[in-house]
Amino acid sequence: MTFSRPIAPVASALREQFRTVRAASVALAAPLSAEDQCIQSMPDASPTKWHLAHTTWFFETVLLQPHAAGYQPFDARFHYLFNSYYEALGPRHPRPQRGLLTRPSLDEVHAYRRHVDEAVLALLAAPEALDWAAIEAIVALGLNHEQQHQELLLTDILHALSCNPLLPAYKPASGPARRLAAVPAEVRWLEQPGGTVEVGHAGEGFCFDNETPRHAALLRPYAIADRLVNCGDYAQFIADGGYRRPELWLSDGWATVQAQGWRHPAYWLEADDPRIATLGAGGGPATPGGWQVFGLHGVRPMEADAPVSQLSFYEAAAYAEWAGARLPTEFEWEAAFDAPGIAQMSGHVWQWTRSSYDPYPGFRPLPGIAAEYNGKFMVGQLVLRGGSVATPAGHTRPSYRNFFPPAARWQFSGLRLAKDL
């Protein structure tokens, strides 16, 4: 077999990346007890143990079984237990019942990971004997898939812990909470010329199929906020009756607010919340007055300049209406990614856009099993851009498209404003 580039150093680097990403998943689960790792707090979330097993199932099913000669599955029953949504691979355990899987045990899941890891590393140790182009693509997809589940592991366990009246922390904070001024800094509007812009992945490095093909989009002139909407901003919306004013809300959003009783972002706590007053949630006395926020470090005083998070699309759109602005389209967001003066574009919260999750012109899904990865979800969802505090470092890029239904609010999701010129 003839290669156009030296394969051995590429394979060696991929082995190291595989070790690093796989170890990161185990490290994220380390602060959690076995009981924590089995719980499922709602159908949309999955237990930590399931995330650890499913990401392993992906490498076993998509990489090892088709490409590793003589590979023996760790447990043939896991093919059914840990398939997520791949219809082509047959029936699977129902998603809303993943929290019932007390067995296999956590120790067995870790043994499963070790079994698969050893087989993948052995496979990558002899790249010259492989269909390297196919192997490299599958491993890259599997590692990026695992990084997506690393973020979901955190957001799913945070939701589960939020359902516990003790409001326990995922792990202790490294220092005391900051106390910040209650008056947010003014937003600066960055005017953008619009015109024809190129959007989508430019072709260098990994991307998901939903980022392709790169194509031209026509934008009208617009302005985009230099920063994210923060907690201080959003507290003003609440104080002005934002959750009681139907004229601010989309019809479906207002119906959801009424049905769910929403009065504030998902993990905000009012000063008289009984979990704070009676239980001392968070391991210390509640701060008198004002909002508190439950997060990965437990209950902390609200930081006015921290980006507001755990918002649904409906809440983001209502806030934008209240502010006399709107949400940017995903193409406006991407075109402004490197605009002079813009900040907080990645690594804080996923940013809701006003774009439905649709295929790009000329979109074609990945071949084989991976064809089900993205394309079949392109209906009834909204695009989010950017990346959050829970997103693994280096995982996202300007063309990255996340997506969720409009009522989803258990992710680290917030917003940035835009307006027409």
C-alpha positions as a Markdown table, in Angstrom:
| # | Residue | x | y | z |
|---|---|---|---|---|
| 1 | Met | 0.0 | 0.0 | 0.0 |
| 2 | Thr | 1.3 | 3.5 | -1.0 |
| 3 | Phe | 0.7 | 6.5 | 1.3 |
| 4 | Ser | 1.0 | 10.1 | 0.3 |
| 5 | Arg | 2.3 | 11.0 | 3.7 |
| 6 | Pro | 4.2 | 9.2 | 6.5 |
| 7 | Ile | 1.6 | 7.3 | 8.4 |
| 8 | Ala | 3.6 | 6.1 | 11.5 |
| 9 | Pro | 3.9 | 9.6 | 13.1 |
| 10 | Val | 0.3 | 10.4 | 12.4 |
| 11 | Ala | -0.8 | 7.1 | 13.9 |
| 12 | Ser | 1.4 | 7.7 | 17.0 |
| 13 | Ala | -0.2 | 11.2 | 17.5 |
| 14 | Leu | -3.6 | 9.7 | 17.1 |
| 15 | Arg | -2.9 | 7.1 | 19.7 |
| 16 | Glu | -1.8 | 9.8 | 22.2 |
| 17 | Gln | -5.0 | 11.8 | 21.4 |
| 18 | Phe | -7.1 | 8.7 | 22.0 |
| 19 | Arg | -5.4 | 8.1 | 25.4 |
| 20 | Thr | -6.0 | 11.7 | 26.4 |
| 21 | Val | -9.6 | 12.0 | 25.4 |
| 22 | Arg | -10.5 | 8.6 | 26.9 |
| 23 | Ala | -8.8 | 9.5 | 30.2 |
| 24 | Ala | -10.6 | 12.8 | 30.3 |
| 25 | Ser | -14.0 | 11.0 | 30.4 |
| 26 | Val | -12.9 | 8.9 | 33.4 |
| 27 | Ala | -11.5 | 12.0 | 35.1 |
| 28 | Leu | -14.8 | 13.9 | 34.7 |
| 29 | Ala | -16.7 | 11.0 | 36.3 |
| 30 | Ala | -14.2 | 10.6 | 39.2 |
| 31 | Pro | -15.9 | 13.1 | 41.6 |
| 32 | Leu | -19.1 | 11.1 | 41.4 |
| 33 | Ser | -20.2 | 8.1 | 43.5 |
| 34 | Ala | -21.4 | 4.9 | 41.9 |
| 35 | Glu | -25.0 | 6.0 | 42.9 |
| 36 | Asp | -24.5 | 9.3 | 41.2 |
| 37 | Gln | -23.3 | 7.6 | 38.0 |
| 38 | Cys | -26.4 | 5.5 | 37.6 |
| 39 | Ile | -29.1 | 8.1 | 38.0 |
| 40 | Gln | -31.2 | 9.5 | 35.2 |
| 41 | Ser | -33.2 | 12.6 | 36.1 |
| 42 | Met | -35.2 | 13.0 | 32.9 |
| 43 | Pro | -35.6 | 11.2 | 29.5 |
| 44 | Asp | -33.5 | 13.8 | 27.7 |
| 45 | Ala | -30.5 | 13.1 | 30.0 |
| 46 | Ser | -28.4 | 10.0 | 30.5 |
| 47 | Pro | -26.6 | 8.5 | 33.4 |
| 48 | Thr | -22.8 | 9.1 | 33.7 |
| 49 | Lys | -22.2 | 5.3 | 33.5 |
| 50 | Trp | -24.2 | 5.1 | 30.3 |
| 51 | His | -22.1 | 7.9 | 28.7 |
| 52 | Leu | -18.9 | 6.0 | 29.7 |
| 53 | Ala | -20.3 | 2.8 | 28.1 |
| 54 | His | -21.9 | 4.3 | 25.0 |
| 55 | Thr | -18.7 | 6.1 | 23.9 |
| 56 | Thr | -16.9 | 2.8 | 24.3 |
| 57 | Trp | -19.7 | 1.1 | 22.3 |
| 58 | Phe | -19.0 | 3.5 | 19.5 |
| 59 | Phe | -15.4 | 2.5 | 19.1 |
| 60 | Glu | -16.2 | -1.2 | 19.5 |
| 61 | Thr | -19.1 | -1.1 | 17.0 |
| 62 | Val | -17.9 | 1.4 | 14.4 |
| 63 | Leu | -14.2 | 0.8 | 14.5 |
| 64 | Leu | -13.2 | -2.6 | 16.0 |
| 65 | Gln | -15.8 | -5.0 | 14.8 |
| 66 | Pro | -15.5 | -4.0 | 11.1 |
| 67 | His | -11.7 | -3.3 | 11.0 |
| 68 | Ala | -9.9 | -5.3 | 13.7 |
| 69 | Ala | -9.4 | -8.8 | 12.6 |
| 70 | Gly | -10.2 | -11.4 | 15.3 |
| 71 | Tyr | -11.7 | -8.8 | 17.7 |
| 72 | Gln | -14.0 | -10.3 | 20.3 |
| 73 | Pro | -16.6 | -8.1 | 21.9 |
| 74 | Phe | -16.4 | -7.6 | 25.6 |
| 75 | Asp | -20.0 | -8.6 | 26.1 |
| 76 | Ala | -22.3 | -9.2 | 23.1 |
| 77 | Arg | -25.3 | -7.9 | 25.1 |
| 78 | Phe | -23.8 | -4.4 | 25.3 |
| 79 | His | -24.6 | -4.0 | 21.6 |
| 80 | Tyr | -28.2 | -3.7 | 22.6 |
| 81 | Leu | -27.7 | -1.8 | 25.9 |
| 82 | Phe | -25.5 | 1.0 | 24.7 |
| 83 | Asn | -26.7 | 1.8 | 21.2 |
| 84 | Ser | -28.1 | 5.3 | 21.3 |
| 85 | Tyr | -30.1 | 6.0 | 18.1 |
| 86 | Tyr | -28.6 | 4.0 | 15.3 |
| 87 | Glu | -31.5 | 2.3 | 13.6 |
| 88 | Ala | -29.3 | 0.5 | 11.1 |
| 89 | Leu | -27.8 | -1.4 | 14.0 |
| 90 | Gly | -31.0 | -2.9 | 15.3 |
| 91 | Pro | -33.1 | -2.5 | 18.4 |
| 92 | Arg | -31.8 | -0.9 | 21.6 |
| 93 | His | -32.7 | -0.3 | 25.2 |
| 94 | Pro | -35.2 | 2.6 | 25.5 |
| 95 | Arg | -33.6 | 6.0 | 26.2 |
| 96 | Pro | -36.0 | 7.0 | 29.0 |
| 97 | Gln | -35.0 | 3.8 | 30.9 |
| 98 | Arg | -31.3 | 4.1 | 30.9 |
| 99 | Gly | -31.4 | 4.9 | 34.6 |
| 100 | Leu | -32.7 | 1.4 | 35.3 |
| 101 | Leu | -29.4 | -0.2 | 34.2 |
| 102 | Thr | -28.0 | -0.9 | 37.6 |
| 103 | Arg | -26.2 | -3.7 | 35.9 |
| 104 | Pro | -23.7 | -4.0 | 34.4 |
| 105 | Ser | -21.9 | -2.4 | 37.4 |
| 106 | Leu | -19.7 | 0.6 | 37.2 |
| 107 | Asp | -16.7 | -1.7 | 37.6 |
| 108 | Glu | -17.8 | -3.7 | 34.6 |
| 109 | Val | -18.2 | -0.6 | 32.5 |
| 110 | His | -14.6 | 0.4 | 33.4 |
| 111 | Ala | -13.5 | -3.0 | 32.5 |
| 112 | Tyr | -15.3 | -2.6 | 29.2 |
| 113 | Arg | -13.5 | 0.6 | 28.5 |
| 114 | Arg | -10.1 | -1.0 | 29.2 |
| 115 | His | -10.9 | -3.9 | 26.9 |
| 116 | Val | -11.8 | -1.6 | 24.0 |
| 117 | Asp | -9.0 | 0.8 | 24.7 |
| 118 | Glu | -6.4 | -1.9 | 24.5 |
| 119 | Ala | -7.9 | -3.2 | 21.2 |
| 120 | Val | -8.0 | 0.3 | 19.7 |
| 121 | Leu | -4.4 | 1.1 | 20.7 |
| 122 | Ala | -3.2 | -2.3 | 19.3 |
| 123 | Leu | -5.0 | -1.5 | 16.0 |
| 124 | Leu | -3.4 | 1.9 | 15.7 |
| 125 | Ala | 0.0 | 0.4 | 16.4 |
| 126 | Ala | 0.2 | -1.2 | 13.0 |
| 127 | Pro | -1.2 | 1.5 | 10.6 |
| 128 | Glu | 0.5 | 0.2 | 7.5 |
| 129 | Ala | -1.6 | -2.9 | 7.5 |
| 130 | Leu | -4.9 | -0.9 | 7.6 |
| 131 | Asp | -7.2 | 1.1 | 5.4 |
| 132 | Trp | -5.7 | 4.1 | 7.1 |
| 133 | Ala | -7.9 | 6.7 | 5.6 |
| 134 | Ala | -11.0 | 5.0 | 6.8 |
| 135 | Ile | -9.5 | 4.2 | 10.3 |
| 136 | Glu | -8.2 | 7.7 | 10.8 |
| 137 | Ala | -11.6 | 9.2 | 9.9 |
| 138 | Ile | -13.5 | 6.8 | 12.3 |
| 139 | Val | -11.1 | 7.5 | 15.2 |
| 140 | Ala | -11.4 | 11.2 | 14.7 |
| 141 | Leu | -15.2 | 11.0 | 14.7 |
| 142 | Gly | -15.2 | 8.8 | 17.7 |
| 143 | Leu | -13.0 | 11.1 | 19.7 |
| 144 | Asn | -15.1 | 14.2 | 18.8 |
| 145 | His | -18.2 | 12.1 | 19.6 |
| 146 | Glu | -16.7 | 11.3 | 23.0 |
| 147 | Gln | -15.9 | 15.0 | 23.7 |
| 148 | Gln | -19.6 | 15.8 | 23.0 |
| 149 | His | -20.5 | 13.2 | 25.6 |
| 150 | Gln | -18.0 | 14.7 | 28.1 |
| 151 | Glu | -20.1 | 17.9 | 28.0 |
| 152 | Leu | -23.3 | 16.0 | 28.2 |
| 153 | Leu | -21.9 | 14.0 | 31.2 |
| 154 | Leu | -21.5 | 17.3 | 33.0 |
| 155 | Thr | -24.8 | 18.9 | 32.0 |
| 156 | Asp | -26.8 | 15.7 | 32.7 |
| 157 | Ile | -25.3 | 15.1 | 36.2 |
| 158 | Leu | -25.8 | 18.8 | 37.0 |
| 159 | His | -29.5 | 18.4 | 36.2 |
| 160 | Ala | -29.7 | 15.3 | 38.3 |
| 161 | Leu | -28.0 | 17.1 | 41.3 |
| 162 | Ser | -30.4 | 20.0 | 40.8 |
| 163 | Cys | -33.2 | 17.6 | 41.6 |
| 164 | Asn | -31.7 | 16.7 | 44.9 |
| 165 | Pro | -33.1 | 19.0 | 47.7 |
| 166 | Leu | -29.6 | 19.1 | 49.2 |
| 167 | Leu | -28.3 | 20.7 | 46.0 |
| 168 | Pro | -24.9 | 19.0 | 46.3 |
| 169 | Ala | -21.9 | 20.2 | 44.3 |
| 170 | Tyr | -20.4 | 18.2 | 41.5 |
| 171 | Lys | -17.1 | 19.2 | 43.0 |
| 172 | Pro | -16.0 | 21.9 | 45.5 |
| 173 | Ala | -15.1 | 25.4 | 44.2 |
| 174 | Ser | -11.5 | 26.4 | 44.2 |
| 175 | Gly | -12.2 | 29.7 | 45.9 |
| 176 | Pro | -14.9 | 31.9 | 47.3 |
| 177 | Ala | -17.6 | 33.4 | 45.1 |
| 178 | Arg | -17.0 | 36.9 | 43.8 |
| 179 | Arg | -19.4 | 39.7 | 44.8 |
| 180 | Leu | -19.8 | 42.0 | 41.8 |
| 181 | Ala | -21.5 | 45.3 | 41.1 |
| 182 | Ala | -25.2 | 44.8 | 40.3 |
| 183 | Val | -25.1 | 47.3 | 37.4 |
| 184 | Pro | -24.0 | 45.5 | 34.2 |
| 185 | Ala | -21.6 | 47.2 | 31.7 |
| 186 | Glu | -23.3 | 48.7 | 28.7 |
| 187 | Val | -23.5 | 46.7 | 25.5 |
| 188 | Arg | -21.5 | 48.0 | 22.6 |
| 189 | Trp | -23.0 | 47.4 | 19.2 |
| 190 | Leu | -20.6 | 46.3 | 16.5 |
| 191 | Glu | -21.9 | 47.3 | 13.1 |
| 192 | Gln | -21.4 | 44.6 | 10.3 |
| 193 | Pro | -21.7 | 45.4 | 6.6 |
| 194 | Gly | -23.5 | 42.3 | 5.6 |
| 195 | Gly | -23.1 | 41.3 | 1.9 |
| 196 | Thr | -22.1 | 37.9 | 0.6 |
| 197 | Val | -20.1 | 35.8 | 3.1 |
| 198 | Glu | -18.7 | 32.3 | 3.1 |
| 199 | Val | -20.0 | 30.1 | 5.9 |
| 200 | Gly | -19.3 | 26.5 | 6.9 |
| 201 | His | -16.2 | 24.5 | 7.4 |
| 202 | Ala | -13.2 | 25.7 | 5.3 |
| 203 | Gly | -11.8 | 22.2 | 4.9 |
| 204 | Glu | -8.7 | 22.1 | 7.2 |
| 205 | Gly | -9.0 | 19.6 | 10.1 |
| 206 | Phe | -11.9 | 17.7 | 11.5 |
| 207 | Cys | -15.5 | 18.8 | 11.2 |
| 208 | Phe | -18.9 | 17.2 | 11.5 |
| 209 | Asp | -20.9 | 16.7 | 8.3 |
| 210 | Asn | -23.5 | 19.3 | 9.4 |
| 211 | Glu | -20.8 | 22.0 | 9.0 |
| 212 | Thr | -20.6 | 21.3 | 5.2 |
| 213 | Pro | -20.5 | 22.1 | 2.5 |
| 214 | Arg | -19.1 | 25.6 | 2.7 |
| 215 | His | -21.3 | 28.0 | 0.8 |
| 216 | Ala | -22.2 | 31.6 | 0.3 |
| 217 | Ala | -24.8 | 33.4 | 2.4 |
| 218 | Leu | -26.3 | 36.8 | 1.8 |
| 219 | Leu | -26.6 | 39.0 | 4.9 |
| 220 | Arg | -28.2 | 42.4 | 5.3 |
| 221 | Pro | -26.3 | 45.0 | 7.3 |
| 222 | Tyr | -26.7 | 44.3 | 11.0 |
| 223 | Ala | -25.2 | 45.0 | 14.4 |
| 224 | Ile | -24.2 | 42.4 | 16.9 |
| 225 | Ala | -23.5 | 42.9 | 20.7 |
| 226 | Asp | -19.9 | 42.9 | 21.7 |
| 227 | Arg | -20.6 | 40.6 | 24.7 |
| 228 | Leu | -23.1 | 38.0 | 25.9 |
| 229 | Val | -26.2 | 38.9 | 27.9 |
| 230 | Asn | -25.1 | 38.5 | 31.6 |
| 231 | Cys | -26.9 | 37.7 | 34.8 |
| 232 | Gly | -27.3 | 41.3 | 35.8 |
| 233 | Asp | -29.0 | 42.1 | 32.4 |
| 234 | Tyr | -31.3 | 39.1 | 32.8 |
| 235 | Ala | -32.2 | 40.0 | 36.4 |
| 236 | Gln | -33.5 | 43.3 | 35.1 |
| 237 | Phe | -35.7 | 41.4 | 32.6 |
| 238 | Ile | -37.1 | 39.3 | 35.5 |
| 239 | Ala | -37.7 | 42.4 | 37.7 |
| 240 | Asp | -39.6 | 44.1 | 34.9 |
| 241 | Gly | -42.1 | 41.2 | 34.8 |
| 242 | Gly | -40.5 | 39.4 | 31.8 |
| 243 | Tyr | -42.0 | 36.0 | 32.8 |
| 244 | Arg | -45.5 | 37.6 | 33.3 |
| 245 | Arg | -45.8 | 39.5 | 30.0 |
| 246 | Pro | -47.1 | 37.4 | 27.1 |
| 247 | Glu | -46.5 | 40.1 | 24.6 |
| 248 | Leu | -42.7 | 39.3 | 24.8 |
| 249 | Trp | -43.1 | 35.6 | 24.1 |
| 250 | Leu | -43.5 | 33.4 | 21.1 |
| 251 | Ser | -46.8 | 31.5 | 21.4 |
| 252 | Asp | -45.2 | 28.1 | 22.1 |
| 253 | Gly | -42.9 | 29.8 | 24.5 |
| 254 | Trp | -45.6 | 31.4 | 26.5 |
| 255 | Ala | -47.5 | 28.1 | 26.6 |
| 256 | Thr | -44.4 | 26.5 | 28.0 |
| 257 | Val | -43.9 | 29.2 | 30.6 |
| 258 | Gln | -47.4 | 28.7 | 31.8 |
| 259 | Ala | -47.3 | 24.9 | 31.7 |
| 260 | Gln | -43.9 | 24.6 | 33.5 |
| 261 | Gly | -44.2 | 27.5 | 35.8 |
| 262 | Trp | -41.0 | 29.1 | 34.7 |
| 263 | Arg | -40.1 | 32.3 | 36.6 |
| 264 | His | -36.3 | 32.5 | 36.1 |
| 265 | Pro | -33.4 | 30.5 | 34.5 |
| 266 | Ala | -33.4 | 26.8 | 35.3 |
| 267 | Tyr | -30.9 | 26.9 | 38.2 |
| 268 | Trp | -31.5 | 30.3 | 39.7 |
| 269 | Leu | -32.7 | 30.3 | 43.3 |
| 270 | Glu | -34.6 | 33.1 | 45.0 |
| 271 | Ala | -33.5 | 34.2 | 48.4 |
| 272 | Asp | -36.4 | 32.6 | 50.1 |
| 273 | Asp | -36.0 | 29.2 | 48.4 |
| 274 | Pro | -36.7 | 26.6 | 51.1 |
| 275 | Arg | -33.7 | 24.5 | 50.0 |
| 276 | Ile | -31.4 | 27.4 | 51.0 |
| 277 | Ala | -33.3 | 28.7 | 54.0 |
| 278 | Thr | -33.9 | 25.3 | 55.6 |
| 279 | Leu | -31.2 | 23.0 | 54.4 |
| 280 | Gly | -28.3 | 25.4 | 54.0 |
| 281 | Ala | -27.8 | 24.0 | 50.5 |
| 282 | Gly | -24.3 | 24.5 | 49.2 |
| 283 | Gly | -22.6 | 23.9 | 52.5 |
| 284 | Gly | -22.9 | 27.4 | 53.9 |
| 285 | Pro | -25.3 | 30.1 | 54.9 |
| 286 | Ala | -27.3 | 31.7 | 52.1 |
| 287 | Thr | -26.4 | 35.3 | 51.1 |
| 288 | Pro | -29.1 | 37.6 | 52.4 |
| 289 | Gly | -31.1 | 39.0 | 49.5 |
| 290 | Gly | -30.6 | 38.6 | 45.8 |
| 291 | Trp | -30.4 | 35.6 | 43.5 |
| 292 | Gln | -28.2 | 32.6 | 44.0 |
| 293 | Val | -27.3 | 30.1 | 41.2 |
| 294 | Phe | -26.8 | 26.4 | 41.4 |
| 295 | Gly | -23.9 | 25.1 | 39.3 |
| 296 | Leu | -21.2 | 22.5 | 39.2 |
| 297 | His | -19.7 | 24.0 | 42.4 |
| 298 | Gly | -23.0 | 24.0 | 44.2 |
| 299 | Val | -25.0 | 27.1 | 45.2 |
| 300 | Arg | -23.2 | 30.4 | 44.7 |
| 301 | Pro | -24.2 | 34.0 | 44.9 |
| 302 | Met | -25.2 | 35.3 | 41.4 |
| 303 | Glu | -22.4 | 37.1 | 39.6 |
| 304 | Ala | -23.9 | 40.0 | 37.8 |
| 305 | Asp | -21.3 | 40.0 | 35.0 |
| 306 | Ala | -21.3 | 36.2 | 34.4 |
| 307 | Pro | -23.1 | 35.2 | 31.2 |
| 308 | Val | -26.6 | 34.1 | 32.0 |
| 309 | Ser | -27.0 | 30.3 | 31.4 |
| 310 | Gln | -29.5 | 27.5 | 31.4 |
| 311 | Leu | -31.9 | 29.4 | 29.2 |
| 312 | Ser | -34.2 | 27.9 | 26.6 |
| 313 | Phe | -34.6 | 29.4 | 23.1 |
| 314 | Tyr | -38.0 | 30.7 | 24.2 |
| 315 | Glu | -36.4 | 32.6 | 27.1 |
| 316 | Ala | -33.6 | 33.9 | 24.9 |
| 317 | Ala | -36.1 | 35.2 | 22.3 |
| 318 | Ala | -38.3 | 36.8 | 24.9 |
| 319 | Tyr | -35.3 | 38.6 | 26.5 |
| 320 | Ala | -34.3 | 39.9 | 23.0 |
| 321 | Glu | -37.8 | 41.2 | 22.4 |
| 322 | Trp | -37.8 | 42.9 | 25.8 |
| 323 | Ala | -34.4 | 44.5 | 25.0 |
| 324 | Gly | -35.6 | 45.8 | 21.6 |
| 325 | Ala | -33.3 | 43.6 | 19.7 |
| 326 | Arg | -33.3 | 40.0 | 18.3 |
| 327 | Leu | -31.2 | 36.9 | 18.2 |
| 328 | Pro | -28.5 | 36.7 | 15.5 |
| 329 | Thr | -28.9 | 34.2 | 12.7 |
| 330 | Glu | -26.2 | 31.5 | 12.7 |
| 331 | Phe | -24.7 | 33.0 | 9.6 |
| 332 | Glu | -24.5 | 36.5 | 11.2 |
| 333 | Trp | -22.9 | 34.9 | 14.2 |
| 334 | Glu | -20.3 | 33.1 | 12.1 |
| 335 | Ala | -19.5 | 36.1 | 10.0 |
| 336 | Ala | -18.9 | 38.2 | 13.1 |
| 337 | Phe | -16.7 | 35.7 | 14.9 |
| 338 | Asp | -13.5 | 37.6 | 14.4 |
| 339 | Ala | -15.0 | 41.1 | 14.3 |
| 340 | Pro | -12.9 | 43.8 | 16.0 |
| 341 | Gly | -14.1 | 44.3 | 19.6 |
| 342 | Ile | -16.2 | 41.2 | 19.9 |
| 343 | Ala | -15.8 | 39.1 | 23.0 |
| 344 | Gln | -17.0 | 35.9 | 24.6 |
| 345 | Met | -17.6 | 34.0 | 21.3 |
| 346 | Ser | -16.5 | 30.7 | 22.7 |
| 347 | Gly | -16.0 | 28.9 | 26.0 |
| 348 | His | -18.7 | 30.6 | 28.1 |
| 349 | Val | -22.2 | 29.5 | 27.0 |
| 350 | Trp | -23.7 | 28.1 | 23.9 |
| 351 | Gln | -25.4 | 31.0 | 22.1 |
| 352 | Trp | -28.9 | 30.5 | 20.8 |
| 353 | Thr | -29.4 | 31.8 | 17.2 |
| 354 | Arg | -32.6 | 32.5 | 15.3 |
| 355 | Ser | -31.7 | 29.8 | 12.7 |
| 356 | Ser | -33.5 | 26.5 | 12.5 |
| 357 | Tyr | -31.3 | 23.4 | 12.3 |
| 358 | Asp | -31.5 | 22.7 | 8.6 |
| 359 | Pro | -29.1 | 21.1 | 6.1 |
| 360 | Tyr | -26.8 | 23.4 | 4.1 |
| 361 | Pro | -27.3 | 23.5 | 0.4 |
| 362 | Gly | -25.8 | 20.3 | -1.1 |
| 363 | Phe | -25.5 | 18.6 | 2.3 |
| 364 | Arg | -24.7 | 14.9 | 2.2 |
| 365 | Pro | -24.4 | 12.9 | 5.4 |
| 366 | Leu | -21.3 | 10.8 | 6.2 |
| 367 | Pro | -21.3 | 7.3 | 4.6 |
| 368 | Gly | -22.2 | 4.1 | 6.5 |
| 369 | Ile | -23.4 | 3.9 | 10.1 |
| 370 | Ala | -22.3 | 7.5 | 10.7 |
| 371 | Ala | -25.0 | 8.7 | 8.2 |
| 372 | Glu | -27.4 | 8.8 | 11.2 |
| 373 | Tyr | -25.1 | 11.1 | 13.2 |
| 374 | Asn | -26.6 | 14.4 | 12.4 |
| 375 | Gly | -28.8 | 14.6 | 9.3 |
| 376 | Lys | -31.9 | 12.8 | 10.7 |
| 377 | Phe | -32.2 | 15.4 | 13.4 |
| 378 | Met | -32.6 | 18.4 | 11.1 |
| 379 | Val | -36.1 | 19.3 | 12.0 |
| 380 | Gly | -37.8 | 21.1 | 14.9 |
| 381 | Gln | -34.5 | 22.3 | 16.5 |
| 382 | Leu | -32.6 | 25.5 | 16.7 |
| 383 | Val | -28.9 | 26.1 | 16.1 |
| 384 | Leu | -26.6 | 27.2 | 18.9 |
| 385 | Arg | -23.0 | 28.5 | 18.3 |
| 386 | Gly | -19.9 | 29.0 | 20.4 |
| 387 | Gly | -19.2 | 26.4 | 23.0 |
| 388 | Ser | -19.6 | 26.6 | 26.8 |
| 389 | Val | -17.6 | 26.2 | 30.0 |
| 390 | Ala | -18.3 | 22.5 | 29.8 |
| 391 | Thr | -17.1 | 22.1 | 26.3 |
| 392 | Pro | -13.7 | 20.4 | 26.1 |
| 393 | Ala | -10.9 | 22.7 | 25.1 |
| 394 | Gly | -10.2 | 22.7 | 21.4 |
| 395 | His | -13.4 | 20.9 | 20.5 |
| 396 | Thr | -15.3 | 23.7 | 18.8 |
| 397 | Arg | -14.6 | 26.1 | 15.9 |
| 398 | Pro | -16.4 | 29.0 | 14.2 |
| 399 | Ser | -18.3 | 26.7 | 11.9 |
| 400 | Tyr | -19.5 | 24.3 | 14.7 |
| 401 | Arg | -23.3 | 23.8 | 14.8 |
| 402 | Asn | -24.9 | 22.6 | 18.0 |
| 403 | Phe | -28.6 | 22.1 | 18.1 |
| 404 | Phe | -31.4 | 21.6 | 20.6 |
| 405 | Pro | -35.2 | 21.8 | 20.8 |
| 406 | Pro | -36.5 | 25.3 | 21.7 |
| 407 | Ala | -37.6 | 24.3 | 25.2 |
| 408 | Ala | -34.3 | 22.7 | 26.2 |
| 409 | Arg | -32.7 | 24.6 | 29.2 |
| 410 | Trp | -30.4 | 22.1 | 31.0 |
| 411 | Gln | -27.4 | 23.0 | 28.8 |
| 412 | Phe | -25.0 | 25.9 | 29.4 |
| 413 | Ser | -27.0 | 27.9 | 26.9 |
| 414 | Gly | -27.4 | 31.7 | 26.8 |
| 415 | Leu | -27.5 | 34.5 | 24.2 |
| 416 | Arg | -26.0 | 37.4 | 22.4 |
| 417 | Leu | -28.1 | 40.2 | 20.9 |
| 418 | Ala | -28.3 | 41.5 | 17.3 |
| 419 | Lys | -30.3 | 44.1 | 15.6 |
| 420 | Asp | -31.0 | 45.3 | 12.1 |
| 421 | Leu | -29.4 | 48.5 | 10.7 |
